[in-house]
């Protein structure tokens, strides 16, 4: 079936995450802290457990182009999940294996302007093992074993001491993290003081394997460009290309993004200059971006549009369906609302 809707009768849904478990394809977090697994073929629901949710007070929500909200992140096999609050400081890691739902880690992203960014966290794989990458201070990322909480990136201080910056000091507020499809590089949508956004990347495997300072100033660390906003939709297309919302070029003289219409920028990491970035112009700004490597799916207010990546051609727009997630393995766009999950095969959008 190309389209199916699951009516959700329990506490309102907050977020979902793709997984591959024996009991289903999608983890779900609800307003009561319930964690469930959903089989997207049969629409059967398995309750896994509950986590305590206590959202922080956010002054002026939305001021940094972000809606403060609970987020659910999961390892691909669904053995672990992280429940965090975008714009907040704290979160937890859960072990969901063997029918359990046990807290293995308490996450703390630091208390310095944490309201400006999503909680920086993602799951990755290194040497066949699942690792959790997470912000432990405004300018520091760490990797941990989600099963035990063991720190895998032990290194010296990253904060000022005696009014002096330590070696490898990184003056950067970490933001949303995205691992590339091959699992080798990490995209970080953070910012620096003016304030101005500076998307950057670094080699995840080098950081975890050979250079513990790779995330700060390793040879693979690259600042991609400047822009006004840092909480923008983005997705990896492949190991060399990233698509993100916003086509305006940076004006060095005015020190701001030049005015431009809505659309998506295709950034090729093999090119040194942003002058060669491709742009796909749209009628409305995208709220979320997803891709299968050939097509780009852009969610807007009230619709989802489909584009051919190589040509920028607009294929179709589906009114009344606003994709919030993409299930890569099943090739399905998912619209999650408090009381329903709607899935649509990408060949029928």
C-alpha positions, 0 to 999 in steps of 0.5 A: 500500500502506498499510503497508510495512517495509524490513529494514535489513541494514547498520549500525544506523540512528540517524535519518532525515529527510524530503527530496525528491530524485530518488533518494528521499524519506528520508535515513538516518544509520547507526551507521557514519556512512553517509548513504543516501537511501531511495525510500519507494515502491520501497524502493530505497537509494542510498548517498551517503557517510560522515561520521565519528561521535565521540560525546562522553561524557555524564554522567548521560544522560537527566537533562534529559528527553532521550536523548543521541543522533545526529540527522540534519537535512536541507534539504527538497530534500535538498541539505544535511544536518546531523549533530549530537549532542543533548547535545553541542557539535559537528556537521557540515554536508554538501553532498549535491548532485551525488553528493557528500558533502562537509563544508562546515561544522564546527558548534560549539554552545558548551561551557556546559551543552550537555548540557542541550539538543538541538543547536539546528539547523534548515534554513530558506529565505530569499529562495529560498535555503537557510540553516542556523540553528544555535547558536554559543553557549549564548545565541546563534543564527546563520544561515549559508550551508550551501554555503559556511559564510558567516555571514549574521547578523554582529553584535556580542558576545552575551557578558558583557565586563568583567563587563557584559552587551552591548546586546541581551543574551539570558539564555537557553539555546537548545534544540530549533528548529522552523520553522513551516509557512510558514517565517516563524517559529522556535520555540525550546524553551530554558530560563533559570536557576532552571532553568525552561523558557521556550518562545519564538518570533521572526520568522525572516525579519525576523531574516534580512532587516531586524533582525539582533538579532531573535533576541535582543530584536526586536519579534517575540520572544515568551516563551510560558509557563513550565514545569518541563521544556524537552525536550518533544515539540512540533510546529507545527500551522499558522502560529499554533498549536503543540502540545506535550506537557504540560497542567499550568499554571504555579503562580506561587506555588509556581514550578513546574508544577502536577500534571496528567495526561498530554496535549497543550496547543494554544497559539494564538499570537494569544492573549495569555494561556495561560488560553485554551490548549486541552488534549487529555487522554491516557492516556499522555504523548506521546513525539513529536507530529506533525500534518497540520493536521487530525489529531494523531498522538501516539507513546507507549511501545508505540503511536501514537494519533490525535486530531482537533485541532479537537474533541480526539476520540480516533479510534484507537490503533495498538498495536505501532507507535511513530512516530518521524517523520512524512513530511508530503509523503507523509502517512506515519508512520515508525517507525525502529528500528536494523534496520527502517523501517516506514511507515504511511499516516496514513489507516490508523493 
